Amino acid sequence: QSALTQPASVSGSPGQSITISCTGSNSDVGGYNYVSWYQQSPGKAPKLIMYDVNNRPSGISNRFSGSKSGNTASLAISGLQAEDEADYYCVSYTNSNSWVFGGGTKVTVL
Amino acid sequence: QVWLVESGGGVVEPGRSLRLSCVASGFPFSSYGIHWVRQAPGKGLEWVAVAAILRDGGQNFFADSVRGRFAMSRDNPKNTLYLQINSLRLEDAAVYYCARDSGVARMDVWGQGTTVTVSS
């Protein structure tokens, strides 16, 4: 199973909005609404910030939103803040009873 | 409080075996799927395996990269999931996390990770 494709890095100034894409295939992202997103700060475990494409867990800011079109899922962060600087990963369920992560995107707040 | 704690990592020679443990607390362990996810030094997250809970019982699924070398077992009374890693390879060196799945790809509780180093 090939990793989902994410941009290596995305940057933005405080207050701006950014979007991270996560591209797969009909076998994973395009075939199921089981895409989730994780935020990981250096030396820490990943943290769930979006599940089932566009659902936020309790306690996650509404500045984070998720969407999907075809084989590409996206995570948008509005009102970018310094605390949003981290690595972000998408993951999708696949048609072979496996899960596949994206390669990760480093978000930098300028 | 809900938590997961991994243990069992260490420095192991190539070709040897290692068993990792994931102990859960604060939720009905037997009702949740538990994933293993690893992260090699400086690299991204890689899904390794899941001990899934299906309508007709539990079933384990593995990534292609580890199938045949990794095995899992679950001890529900002890709230513990084990990951048996056999024939260790250099590329198995990573931090291994266990994560609870509250849906299908909803890994909402993670442990702090345990580090496996493969070196002769």
Contacts between the chains, C-beta under 8 A, distances in Angstrom:
chain1	res1	chain2	res2	distance
A	1	B	63	7.1
A	1	B	64	6.3
A	3	B	44	7.5
A	32	B	104	7.5
A	34	B	103	7.3
A	34	B	104	4.3
A	34	B	105	4.2
A	35	B	105	6.6
A	36	B	105	4.7
A	36	B	106	5.9
A	36	B	107	6.8
A	38	B	45	7.4
A	38	B	107	7.3
A	40	B	45	7.6
A	45	B	97	5.9
A	45	B	110	4.1
A	45	B	111	6.7
A	45	B	112	5.8
A	45	B	113	6.1
A	46	B	37	7.7
A	46	B	45	6.5
A	46	B	97	7.3
A	46	B	99	7.7
A	46	B	107	7.5
A	46	B	110	5.9
A	47	B	110	7.4
A	48	B	106	6.8
A	48	B	107	5.9
A	48	B	108	4.9
A	51	B	103	6.2
A	51	B	105	6.8
A	51	B	106	4.1
A	51	B	108	7.6
A	52	B	103	6.5
A	52	B	104	7.9
A	52	B	105	7.8
A	52	B	106	6.9
A	57	B	108	6.2
A	87	B	44	7.8
A	89	B	44	6.5
A	89	B	45	5.2
A	91	B	45	7.6
A	91	B	47	6.9
A	91	B	105	5.5
A	91	B	107	7.5
A	92	B	105	6.4
A	93	B	104	5.1
A	93	B	105	4.8
A	97	B	52	7.9
A	97	B	61	4.7
A	98	B	47	6.8
A	98	B	61	6.1
A	98	B	62	7.9
A	98	B	63	6.1
A	98	B	64	7.7
A	99	B	35	7.1
A	99	B	47	4.3
A	99	B	50	7.0
A	99	B	105	6.0
A	100	B	47	6.3
A	101	B	37	7.6
A	101	B	44	6.4
A	101	B	45	4.6
A	101	B	46	6.3
A	101	B	47	5.8
A	102	B	44	7.5
A	103	B	44	5.1
A	104	B	44	4.0
A	104	B	45	6.9
